[in-house]
């Protein structure tokens, strides 16, 4: 054995082995402009690209923290829903898909319901999680919306829904489609109580979710660039055999055509929702005292998401 193999090689192996493993998620590429963003900067900006303003998908827990005052809220327990009532199986068992989604997201289902304050105004927030089987709506999501609505009525506060979903959960068949009616009933309970119902449409909001509770808001907000619709653009083009307009089904297109009321960048969302809640909850006497010509300005809104979040 030479000194190269007896001395130099062991030393080299020792030096290489002593180096720390570098995580592979330190940087993330923006899908819109392809710029690399440091993970801490991305989290600070609520997963909005600091270069082009593109809104990436954000986890449900981070979403809730960004909305509530000081990030403080209380999670509401949801009723236990039947698991795999149809014993569905395609290439894999439905129960296996559920377990995988629960392990990956750390969430029991595709919805989280919390109560807290926005601008010192109490509100119940129901937030869908696209990372959990595409935010698909099954029995559990329907139960979650019913729980959220009844909590809002019980607490006499507003209900806010943040929708991001691919639609009804096919593994639950007709039972998932039934949730379209059940969630509509839940929204009506809030309205009958005279309470505000606000909806935030995030990317994407499609299928049975867009055809039910997601489009029933008293005021409907959307995040810049969010895809919103029922069927996909390609399916529509194949059906009508015509090309669709540029930007069709994007939040900005829907704003121009009166389908949503505001397009609000994510870093302005909490402030905007809080301002709306304060306006909607003001006593009628106070509103009359100001006179019909008085205008109350909402926060300035960047339509189209061209303005990146503050550094």
Secondary structure as UniProt FT lines:
FT   HELIX           4..8
FT   HELIX           9..18
FT   TURN            24..25
FT   STRAND          27..29
FT   TURN            31..33
FT   STRAND          36..38
FT   HELIX           39..44
FT   TURN            45..46
FT   TURN            50..52
FT   HELIX           60..67
FT   HELIX           69..71
FT   STRAND          73..75
FT   TURN            85..86
FT   HELIX           94..105
FT   STRAND          111..118
FT   TURN            119..120
FT   STRAND          121..128
FT   TURN            130..132
FT   HELIX           133..135
FT   HELIX           139..155
FT   STRAND          158..165
FT   HELIX           170..172
FT   HELIX           173..192
FT   TURN            193..194
FT   STRAND          197..205
FT   HELIX           207..210
FT   TURN            211..212
FT   HELIX           213..215
FT   STRAND          219..222
FT   TURN            224..225
FT   STRAND          227..228
FT   HELIX           233..240
FT   TURN            246..249
FT   HELIX           251..256
FT   TURN            257..258
FT   STRAND          262..263
FT   HELIX           266..268
FT   HELIX           269..280
FT   HELIX           284..290
FT   TURN            292..293
FT   TURN            303..304
//
